[in-house]
Amino acid sequence: MKRIHQITITGLLTLVFIVWLAPASLVGTVLQQASNQTWNLADAEGTLWNGHGVITGKRDKELRQVSLPPLAWKLTGLQNGGLFFQITTTGQTIGQVQIGWSGWQTNLHGLNMEAKEITPLLPGILNKGDFQGVLNVRQISAQSTWQSAGISNVEVEWLNAATSLIPQGQLGSFVLKGHTENAGVSFSITSQDGPLMISGQGSHTPQQGFQFAGELTDNAGLVGQFPGFLSDYLQPAGAPTHYALHISKLNL
């Protein structure tokens, strides 16, 4: 009986040791499962409990790396029945992730990146727009179970926005808020300042495509430079520089 106890204890200690040294690449496996194979982790180093890597996104069966600053995570304890991880980038804490038996949830803020770095992940002609400016991620919150897709909310400030889609590419600064649930995305956009003032709400689903309804004020004659697929959706609305913008079932 004593020998059985020794074998059991040795087996448990061995299991704990193996789990404690589990590689950081397992985080990519978790991301893939939680995001229905959309997101993954590249350049993973360290362990499941203390490591770092780069988030990658997949679109149209092509893996395209989002050039975010390397994200690092560290297990800091237990909270509300789940494992609690601190998330940092370039030495600065930007939020936390909690993982439990039923699923996971995250809350991130203060992540900055160049707009051009995420352009390859945009759909259709948008990924050829050479978008510029700084994206200030004010908030990312998401939660999901292991069995189904979850919901997420994002709030981003796009400062000094510009694009190569038009000759005079300076657009201004905007606040974008998005919500995803199941296979659908809804969002709003509000201008802060600049030559192009836009406000409105939109959505995208596989069935309905891209839709948007809002208003646009052109303070610098940019509308005349818009590519055809955009200018076709503008209708004059009173003042010479004011337009109604309505996009319905656009397949990006």
N, C-alpha and C positions, 0 to 999 in steps of 0.2 A: 504493500500500500504506500509506503514511504517513497519507493522508487517511482510510482505512478504520479505522486504529488510533485516530485522533482521534475519529471518529464513535462507535466502540465505547466509548471511555472516557467521552465526553460522555453517551452513552446510559446507561451504568452509573451515573455520578454523578447523573444526573437521576432514575433509578429509586431510588437510595439516598435522595435528597432527598425524593421523594414518600413512600416508606415511612416515613422518619423523621418526617414531618409527618402521618402517618395519624391520623385523628380518634379521640378517645376512644370515640365511639359504636360503634366496631368491637368493643369489649369486650362490648357487649350482644349483638352477633351471635354472638360466641364462647360467651357464657353460654347463649343460646338453643339453639345446636347441641349443647352439652355436656349440657344438662338436658332435651332433648327438648321445647323450647319452653315450659318451665315458668318459667324465670327470665329476667329482662332487666335492663337498666340504664337508668335515667332520669336526666335533668338532667346528662348527660355533658358534661364540659368538659375541655379540654386535648388531649393526644395519646394514642395507643396506648401510649406509653412512659412518660408522666408526666401523670396526669390524676386526675379524681375524678368521682363520681356516686353515685346512690342505687339500691340493689338493689330490684327489684320482683318480685312473684310473681304467677302466673296460676293461677286455679282456676275450673273450669267455664266456660271461655272468657271469663272476665271478668278484666281486669287490675286487680289491687289492689296498691297500693303499700305496702310495708312501711316504716314510718317509722323506719328505722335512722339512726344518725348517718351523714352522708356519708362514704363510704369513698374513700380516696385510694391510688394506687399509683405506684410509681416503679421503673423498671428499674435494678437495682444491679449487674448483671453476668451472667456465664455460670457455670453450675454443673452438673456431670454431664451435659454435652451439651445443656442447655436454658437458656432465658432465666429469670432469677431476679428476681422483683419483690417489693419490700417493701410491705406493706399497713399503712396507718395510719388512724386516725379521731380527730378533734379533736386532731391533733398527736401522738398516742400510737401507737407501733408495736404491732400486734396479731398479726402473723404474716407469712407469705410465700406466694407462689404461684410454682410452677415450670411452665413451658410448653415442651414439646419436640415433636419430629416425631411421636411416637407418641401423645401425649396430654398431660394436665395433672395436677397434684396441688397440694393446698393444705393448710396447717396454720395455723389461727387460734386465738386464745385471748384472754381478757380483754375480751370485748365485752359491754357492759351495755346493757340497754334496758328500757323499761316493757312489762309483759305486755300491756297494752291495745293497744299498737301493732301486735301481730301477730295479735290476735283475728280480724280479718277474713279471715285466711288459713285459719282452722280450718274443718273440714267440718261441715255440718249445723247442728244446734241449738247446737253449741259456739261458733260465731261470733256468737251472740247472748248470750253469757255475761258480757260486760263484765268480763273477767278483769283483775285488778289485781295489783300487786306488782312486784318487780324480777327480771328474768331476767339471771343472771350466766352467760355462756357460758364455761365452763371450757375447752372444747376442741371444735374442729371440724376434722376431717381428712377429706379426700376425694380420690379419684383416679379418672380415667376415660381411656379411649382416645377418639379422634375418631370411631370407628366404632360404639361401643356405650355403653350406660349404665354408669356406674361404681358404686363403693361409697363409702359415707361413714359416719362415726361422729361422734356428737354427745354431749356431756355438758353439761347445763345445771343450774344451781342456781336454783330458783324461791323467792325469799325473800318472806315476808309475803304469801303467796298469798291471794286473795279472789275472790269471784264474786257477781254479782247474781242468779244462778239460785236462790239460797236467801236467805231474809230475813236470817239471821245469816251473812254471807258469809265471815267469816274462816276460813281453812282450815289455815294453818300454813306450814311451809317444807319443800320437797321437793328431791330430786335425781333428775333424769330422764336416762337414758342411752338413746340410740337408734342403730340400725344400719339403713341402707338398702342394698338390692342388687336390681338389676333393678326390678321394679314393687312389691316388698314392703318393709314396714317392720316391724322388731321393736324393742321397747323395754322398759325396766324403770323402776319408780318406787319410791323409798324415802323415807319421811318423816324429817325431822330433828327437828322438834318441832311443837307446836301442838295444837289441839283435835281434829284429824282425822289419825290415824296410818294410813298406807296403805303396803303393800309388795306387790309382785307383778310379773308379766311379761305383756306383751301383744304383739299384732301387728296389721297391717292389710294386706290384699291385695285386689285387685279381685274375686277369686273368693270369698274367705272373709269379707270385710268386717272389722269391728273385733272383736277378741277379747281378753279379759283374764281372768287368773286370779290371785287374791291374797287378802290379808287386810286387814280394816279394823277399827280400834278407834276408837269414837266417844266422846270424852272430854267432849263439850259438848252432847249431844242434837241433833246436826245431822242425823242420819239421817232423823228424822221430817219434815224440811223438804226432803228431796231430791225433785226432780221424779220423776214416775212411771216414766219410762224408766230411771232409775237404781235407785230403791228396789226395783223388780221383780227386780233381779239380786242382791239381798242375802239371805243366809240366816244366821240365828242360829248361832253356833258356840261353845257353852259359856257363857262369861261374858256377863252382860247387855249389855255394851257392845262385844262382839266379834262380828264377822261374817265370813263367807266371801263374797267378791265374785267372781262368775263371769259373764262376758259372752261370748256366743257368737254369731257371725255378725250382729252389729249393723250395720245399714246406715246410716252417717252421711251 
